[in-house]
């Protein structure tokens, strides 16, 4: 498949950043064009409407999720360890597009909610062969949700911020992963 034009990617990058930083309402076509450094006509050349821009972002999510599933399938330490380790946001391309798509979903876009649901279901299906039963799979998914949620709330990056529970890192995270792996296998 040919690589999309650079201007198109710049527009998607700008839209994604606006969504993350300022929310769905602020991510207008005019604001996106300005942030991307293109004219509104240049933006409209690639995306005829905001709906098309959202569709482009959701396509980006699908590609990032597929790449993540590929990494999960070959990860040293196994799929469960990889999934939990990557449940802590590191500002990866996948993290950014997940947050941006969440912002769109929060604005009421059913397509974004559906895309996020499909990603979650694809992770669950990839993990299913690596756990003993549905309860074990639910445990892995809930631990992942907790890691992600606490990390998202820990905006100060310091313990005791009052917003989130602990976000284990390093050896603490590895101990948690080992504990979960023992419980689910």
Buried (B, 14 or more C-beta within 10 A) or exposed (E): EEEBEEBBBBBBBBBBBBBBEEEBEEBBBEBBBBBBEBEEEBBBBBBEEBEBBBBBBBBBBBEBBEEBBEEBEEBEEBBBBBBBBBBBBEEEBBBBBBBBBBBBBEBEBEBBBEBBEBBBEBBBEBBBEBBEEEEBBEBBBEBBEBBBBBBBBBEEEEEEEEEBEEBBEEEEBBEBBEEBBEBBE
